[in-house]
Amino acid sequence: MSPLFPLILLHITVAAAQLRPGHYSKTCPGAEFVVRDVMEKALIREPRSLASVMRFQFHDCFVNGCDASMLLDDTTTMLGEKLSLSNINSLRSYEVVDEAKEALEKVCPGVVSCADIIIMASRDAVALTGGPNWEVKLGRLDSLTASQEASDNIMPSPRANASLLIDLFGKFNLSVKDLVALSGSHSIGQGRCFSIMFRLYNQSGTGRPDPVLEPKFREKLNKLCPLNVDQNVTGDLDATPFVFDNQYFKDLVAGRGFLNSDQTLFTFPQTRKFVKQFSINQSEFFEAFVEGMIKMGDLQLEQPGEIRRNCRVANSLSVNTFSVLKGWDLNRD
């Protein structure tokens, strides 16, 4: 080991990365095309996987910022976020990000962070299913560690009500409008019976179903999720689960929200007006959704970071790792 190594360690500076569009324009100009290609193939292979990957941005950015901490596997000394209460048996399709990272490492080794892959892939999931396309800001570093405890303490339950969600999003400087628009991510994808059993059979401890549920929709959910069901059985989050549109909001107005945390957006006064607006005007929803995704993507903490070679594992400590931490990687634009 070089005698300079301890000096490098002592002089590490830690700061939030400066994000901007076109961050890889010189160092990996095809990065966004590579990720889009992987997402297109994932759509053909399993359409549901796009909704799964889109959720990564939410589950990553809300826990210590957008740093790909949620992608880290557990180690003997660290409990990661994959087995946290909100992620276990819920988040899936990690292999899609692995494929994107592998493809990028072939053309631009050591350049594109896993955190940025999540941001690009989330955007692509929306665009490829009929939603808006937008320019993403890039330049994030990957975390060196993860925290199951932080994920457990931050991520909301499907039982959450609008008041709790407003408070949570407010902690990240996300407005009530941002909350409602970003909840529209449930325009695509599916949810588990586990998440709605209480709504169907014991809402608020009453031993009865949620009275807000539209009767025919409740009957449909009862057939999907009877009391003896395997609670990992899934149902559509809205009536058009493979198309990113404003049907989700139309369903909430009609009392056909799958999750309690969704339906409560229509029953709560502060959020109801935005649900109504978005149910009528899809373009307004798209515009608000993009604004919210960009704001969420800006969430960062001042902490050490690196460009992982494998999104599931932090790099071994080395001079190269420390040079990235300090911003000495001359290959980065």
Secondary structure, DSSP 8 states (H G I E B T S, - for coil): --TTHHHHHHT--------BTTTTTTT-TTHHHHHHHHHHHHHHH-THHHHHHHHHHHHHHTTTSSSSGGG---BTTB--STTSTTTTTT---HHHHHHHHHHHHHHSTTTS-HHHHHHHHHHHHHHHTTS------B---B-S---HHHHHHHS--TT--HHHHHHHHHHTT--HHHHHHHHGGGGS-EEEGGGTHHHHH-GGGSSS--TTS-HHHHHHHHHHS-TTS-TT-EEESSSSTTS-SSHHHHHHHTT--SSHHHHHHHHSHHHHHHHHHHHH-HHHHHHHHHHHHHHHHT---S---B--SBTTB-----HHHHHHHHT--TT--
